Amino acid sequence: MRWGASLICPDCRAAMTPAPDRLLPGGIVAIAAFGHTGPAARMIHALKYRGLDLILGPVAAVLGPRLRPGSAFVPVPRVWTRYVRYGIDPAYELAKRLAQATGGDVAAVLRRPIHDQRRAGHDHNLDPFPISARTRVNKPVVVVDDVITTGRTVLGAIAAIGSQWTDLVVTATSARGVSSLSAPRGGRMREEPSGSKYWPLF
């Protein structure tokens, strides 16, 4: 079911605070639409566990202008146990919405793990379940996940794809309080003659 962004009350939308950009090991930039607090965190929870995609419109509106048109989006798959139980893959839904907003496409090349105790709401100090790719990706991609915390899950996805093909990570929210990532200084954002800005893939 798709819900319109107009269903978000003005006070809730105003309370959805921007998230700072982060720099992953290897120099890969991670950007998120909102901090993982308040209404944004509650809407992510509603997406993950009730299938309510209210947050996807605002996320696409924030992130879309920062992404290069025609990007290939690779979602980090939800583990099978959670996918079967809740019937939704948040990162895949976010990747679809970003592809629609930017004229890109979804490249679902990562294999879905069976179960991962760390990603199922437990200790984030545990190593994430290994992620592997079913096919090679021979062009730069944007890795997509719903929430970034320590960054270890998306690093596993980057390793499976190959860091030479991964230019950017995008998420709906960023849990800054438990993240080991740091905000980049400078960065690789390029300004086009039109004045628009995006993180280039090439």
N, C-alpha and C positions, 0 to 999 in steps of 0.2 A: 504494500500500500504506500502511495506517495503522498506526503503531506506538504502543503504549501508553506513557504517561509512566513506568510502572513499570519499563520497560527501562533507564531512566537510573539508573546506580549512585548511591548516596547521596553519595559523595565528589564525583562530577561535578556533581550537582545543587547541592551546597553551594558549589562553586567558581564557579557561575554568578552573578556579581555584578550587583547592580542598576545601571542606567544613570541618570544625572541627567537631569532634564527640560531641554530646550533651547528657546530662543526664536528663531524664524526672523524674517527681515525682514518687517515688516508686523504683527508681534505675534502670529503664529500659533505655537502651542505644538507642539513635537515631543516625544513620549514614546516610550521604548523599554523593552522588558522587561528586557534584559540588556546589559551591556557586551560589545563585540565582542572578547572575549579567551577563552582557555582552551577549556573544553568547549562554551560557547555558540558561539564562532566555528567550532569544528570541526563542530558540528551544523548550522549554517547552510551550511557548505561541503557537507556531506552532503546537505542538502536541495536545494541549487542544482545539484549535479553528479551525484548518485546517486538523487535522488528519495526519500530517507529523511526522513519528516516527523516524526521523533522530537521535534524542538524545538517543534512547534506546540502541543502540549498545555500545556507549561509557560508558553509565551508567552500563550496564551489565559487561563490561570489568573491570571497576573500583571496583564495589561492589562484583562481583562473587567470586573472590579469598578470600574475607573476610567472606563469608557465608559458613555454614556447608553444605556439600553435602546432598541432600535429604530433605531439609527444606520444611515446609508447609507455603506457602505465602498467607496471607489474605489481599486482597486489600480493601482500604477504598472506598466505591462506590461513584461515582458521582451522584448528585441529578438527579431525573428523568427529570426535566425541561431542564437542561443542556445536559443530555445524549440524549434526543430526538432532541434537537436543533442542536447539533454538531455531533451526531452519533458516539461518541467515549468515552470510559472511560479510562482516562490516567493511573490511578493506576492499573486497571486490565491488561492493556497492559504491564505495567512495571512488574507486578507480573508474567505474562506469560513469559516474556523475562528472568527474573531472574530464574524462574523454569527451563527453557530450559538450561540455562548456568550452573546450579548446580545439575541437575538431581532431582529436587524437583517437587512439584505439587502445583496447585492453589486451595485454599479452599475459594470459594466465599460464605461465610456464613453470611455476614452482609447485612441487608436489605437496599435497596436503598431509601433514603429519597425523598419525593416529591419535595421539594424546600428548600433552605437554603439561606436567603439573605446574611448572613455573608460569605458563601463560594462562592457566586456569584459575588464577586468583590466589596463588600461593607465594612462596618465597622467590622474589625476583633476584636473589643472589645466586640461585641455582643456574647452571648452564641451560640455555634454551635447547629444545629438541632440535637435532640437526635438520636443516632444510636442504633439499636438493632440487635440481631443475630437471624437468623431463626432456627439454630440448635446449639447444644453445640459442642465445640471443645475439644476433650479429649486428646490432645497432644500439646506440645509447638509449637508456631507459630511465624512467622515473619510478622508483620503488614507492609503493603506497601501503600505509598501515593506518589503523584508526587512531591509535594512541602510541606515543613514544615515551618511555620511562627511562630505563637505563640505556637504551639503544642497542642492547645485545641481540634482540630478535632481528632487527633490520640489518645488523651487521652479518648475521647468519644468512639472510637473504642475499645480501650483496656478495658474500663469498660464493654462494651457489650460482649466482648470475655471472660473476666475474667483475671485479672492481673496475676493469677497463671499460665496462659497458654501463656502469652506474654513475650518473652525474648528479643525481638529486634524490632526496627522500622527502616525501610529503605525508603529513598526517593531519587528522582533524584536530586533535588536541595534543598538547605537550605537558607532561607532568614534570615541571621544572624542579619541584622540591626533591625528587628522588633521582634526578638524572645526573649522570656523570659527564654529560656533554658540556661544551663551552660555547659561548657566542662567538662567532667569527669576527675578526677585525678586517675590514676591507671587503673581502669576498670577491666573487666572480660575476656579480650581477652586471649586465650590460644594458646601456641605455640606447634605444633605437632613435633614429632621427625624428620619429613621430613623438618622442617623449615617453613611450611605453617602456616598461622594464620587465625583464624576465631572466630566469636563470638559463643560460644557453646550454643546449645539449651537444653542441659541436664546437 
